């Protein structure tokens, strides 16, 4: 599975593009982390890639096929998408939520079969929420909700996953759980594009990083090549320094960034 | 579980229908009615039954009961589907302005002296118009929150009901005006087999199709972007569902007038009983709605010596009951 954008632009009103002339490629087992300020166009780009909105110009190509020419169902079998704030008016159970991932694989009039139930159970098991199966989704914590949505994509079985800030509103532990899970799922064969507001997530987990600024990609490539002080400072519009630290009882070095304080 | 078993869901309304055959103005003892029913099914000893009795049971009671059953099913399933489509447990045909819209069309057609088919067509067109208006007014803020949808429903419903009042005031006070007024209050008293001929196929097919797509409704109900990312053509599906619900509701309005609260209360009770999964919710709403309406109509025709309008009864029972459900608040998060 390969996802490509060529010369992608999007604007709500003419002359004010949200993002402009964006090109990128995502291959199998790549984990691309999309960084940038609020309003730099990350979320809109992700929505266009997921087929939620059409590009104003340029094209999205999945395995050589234009996204525009694919039906929603075909798209859903290739691409899974989790929006930023998922809210639902009805208290569906965790199991019902995960089962909905089977929708694109089912006939329009069909209800999930016992095979779909098994797939959903496996998905819940994999992301570690099987014990929550009969609980109401609306009553879960933020981290648990995010796990349910990942379980749903797992049951949906697309190869390309687009995740919009899966770690927002989560505490330190839950952020780590989600990021590790995504990394492992990438190693098992999926490709993921994830947006985040925490640049430090980009040092440890993804295979690739893209920095966005003002609707354009400032830099894209491996984390070491992209996450430079100059790039980060430009992307966020504040002075940012990189630090390398050694863990107390080992030789392992970790790199992270932080804003410069006077 | 009992409430999910097909057998129970069929048995409950069936029992209500059979029970209702014994209730009515025409005096006949139960034993006679039982042997009449058995002889019609070719299993009884037979016997001589008066023509009056046969007419009362088969020409008057049975069509009326079946109509109540279908109208109850249509209003309840439409309410449940509307709530799912608009992702809002507080909407119903009434709140979306569909009933007021359909009333306007039907009242105009009655005033015009149109046939029953004409009344239905007019009810459908103005019902669609009303729900379309409600939805577009609510989109002023580009979202369909609970509040804006309910508010715009009040606006549109109020406007249409004013137009209905206008029609009443210009109608002939001796003939057309009472006809419109009584019809608006909602009643099954004047059901004839002619009504059944037009309304039944429409309501049966609408309810059947809504039943068929029951699991899919979950995907639409959970969220717009969720549904799209799960491969659903949300615009087409939503429009189709609104058309079906409006067809079912306006057909119900055309034959029996405005019977409020059913489309709101029945799906809520069903949701409390089996949860929000439409796979269970839709069949239970259909079954409960039919049963409820049949029993309400029994009350309407036996409570006092004169008929009580069923629309009055469903409101007197439905409104406080809904307040009670709101207090419990278990139907939604």
Interface residues (C-beta under 8 A of the other chain):
Chain A: X50 X51 X52 X71 X72 X73 X74 X75 X76 X77 X79 X80 X81 X82 X83 X86 X87 X88 X89 X90 X91 X92 X93 X96 X97 X100 X101 X103 X104 X108 X109 X110 X111 X112 X136 X138 X139 X156
Chain B: X84 X87 X88 X89 X146 X212 X213 X214 X215 X216 X218 X219 X221 X222 X223 X225 X226 X228 X229 X230 X231 X232 X233 X271 X275 X276 X277 X279 X332 X333
